[in-house]
Amino acid sequence: ERGPLVALWYLRRVLLSQAAKQRYEPFDKLVDEDGEPRWVLAFMAAAAHKAGQKVWITANNKAEGSAPLSVLELAREIAKQIG
């Protein structure tokens, strides 16, 4: 039996943690949408779900500017891929 897929979507590749914090505060909107990592996470989540695996993905505010909004967009992309 396969274990769960566990992932952390943390930080854009081009920013350091402190720079991202300053750029994205107050973390209430998507400042830098990062489509490629979102698509890859959605693809992995959809594949794992279809294989019967549990999926846990955590997003940090520093991924795109607002973790709740990043997770919402990620969920939409997963739903599209699952069909």
C-alpha positions as a LaTeX table, in Angstrom:
\begin{tabular}{lrrr}
\hline
Residue & $x$ (\AA) & $y$ (\AA) & $z$ (\AA) \\
\hline
Glu1 & 0.00 & 0.00 & 0.00 \\
Arg2 & 1.27 & 3.44 & $-0.89$ \\
Gly3 & 1.62 & 6.11 & 1.72 \\
Pro4 & 0.06 & 9.54 & 1.47 \\
Leu5 & 1.27 & 12.41 & $-0.67$ \\
Val6 & 2.48 & 15.16 & 1.67 \\
Ala7 & 3.71 & 18.46 & 0.22 \\
Leu8 & 4.57 & 21.96 & 1.39 \\
Trp9 & 4.20 & 24.86 & $-1.03$ \\
Tyr10 & 6.44 & 27.36 & 0.67 \\
Leu11 & 8.36 & 30.02 & $-1.22$ \\
Arg12 & 8.80 & 31.32 & $-4.76$ \\
Arg13 & 12.17 & 30.35 & $-6.16$ \\
Val14 & 13.19 & 33.96 & $-6.80$ \\
Leu15 & 12.62 & 35.31 & $-3.28$ \\
Leu16 & 14.26 & 34.89 & 0.08 \\
Ser17 & 11.94 & 34.35 & 3.03 \\
Gln18 & 12.30 & 37.84 & 4.52 \\
Ala19 & 11.92 & 39.50 & 1.11 \\
Ala20 & 8.76 & 37.50 & 0.46 \\
Lys21 & 7.34 & 38.47 & 3.85 \\
Gln22 & 7.91 & 42.15 & 3.15 \\
Arg23 & 6.52 & 41.89 & $-0.39$ \\
Tyr24 & 3.37 & 39.95 & 0.53 \\
Glu25 & 2.27 & 41.41 & 3.87 \\
Pro26 & $-0.56$ & 41.65 & 4.92 \\
Phe27 & $-1.07$ & 38.31 & 3.08 \\
Asp28 & $-4.59$ & 39.16 & 1.93 \\
Lys29 & $-4.25$ & 38.74 & $-1.85$ \\
Leu30 & $-2.34$ & 36.76 & $-4.45$ \\
Val31 & 0.55 & 39.07 & $-5.33$ \\
Asp32 & 2.61 & 36.73 & $-7.52$ \\
Glu33 & 0.55 & 33.87 & $-8.89$ \\
Asp34 & 2.91 & 30.96 & $-9.47$ \\
Gly35 & 1.16 & 28.77 & $-12.01$ \\
Glu36 & 3.82 & 26.16 & $-12.67$ \\
Pro37 & 4.22 & 24.93 & $-9.07$ \\
Arg38 & 0.45 & 25.10 & $-8.63$ \\
Trp39 & $-0.08$ & 22.94 & $-11.73$ \\
Val40 & 2.59 & 20.44 & $-10.65$ \\
Leu41 & 1.10 & 20.14 & $-7.15$ \\
Ala42 & $-2.37$ & 19.72 & $-8.64$ \\
Phe43 & $-1.12$ & 17.06 & $-11.06$ \\
Met44 & 0.56 & 15.12 & $-8.25$ \\
Ala45 & $-2.50$ & 15.47 & $-6.00$ \\
Ala46 & $-4.90$ & 14.33 & $-8.73$ \\
Ala47 & $-2.72$ & 11.34 & $-9.59$ \\
Ala48 & $-2.39$ & 10.36 & $-5.94$ \\
His49 & $-6.13$ & 10.72 & $-5.38$ \\
Lys50 & $-6.90$ & 8.58 & $-8.43$ \\
Ala51 & $-4.50$ & 5.94 & $-7.04$ \\
Gly52 & $-6.40$ & 5.89 & $-3.76$ \\
Gln53 & $-3.78$ & 7.75 & $-1.75$ \\
Lys54 & $-4.52$ & 10.38 & 0.83 \\
Val55 & $-3.24$ & 13.86 & $-0.02$ \\
Trp56 & $-2.10$ & 16.65 & 2.31 \\
Ile57 & $-0.79$ & 19.89 & 0.86 \\
Thr58 & 0.07 & 22.89 & 3.00 \\
Ala59 & 0.68 & 26.33 & 1.51 \\
Asn60 & 2.58 & 29.17 & 3.10 \\
Asn61 & 1.68 & 32.83 & 2.63 \\
Lys62 & 5.07 & 33.27 & 0.97 \\
Ala63 & 4.16 & 30.97 & $-1.92$ \\
Glu64 & 2.02 & 33.57 & $-3.71$ \\
Gly65 & 1.00 & 36.13 & $-1.09$ \\
Ser66 & $-2.00$ & 34.51 & 0.64 \\
Ala67 & $-2.06$ & 30.87 & 1.71 \\
Pro68 & $-5.88$ & 30.61 & 1.84 \\
Leu69 & $-6.20$ & 32.00 & $-1.68$ \\
Ser70 & $-3.36$ & 29.81 & $-2.94$ \\
Val71 & $-5.10$ & 26.74 & $-1.54$ \\
Leu72 & $-8.40$ & 27.79 & $-3.13$ \\
Glu73 & $-6.77$ & 28.13 & $-6.55$ \\
Leu74 & $-4.91$ & 24.85 & $-6.03$ \\
Ala75 & $-8.20$ & 23.10 & $-5.20$ \\
Arg76 & $-9.74$ & 24.47 & $-8.40$ \\
Glu77 & $-6.82$ & 23.16 & $-10.43$ \\
Ile78 & $-7.01$ & 19.74 & $-8.75$ \\
Ala79 & $-10.74$ & 19.57 & $-9.51$ \\
Lys80 & $-10.06$ & 20.36 & $-13.18$ \\
Gln81 & $-7.45$ & 17.61 & $-13.38$ \\
Ile82 & $-9.60$ & 15.03 & $-11.64$ \\
Gly83 & $-12.43$ & 15.89 & $-14.00$ \\
\hline
\end{tabular}
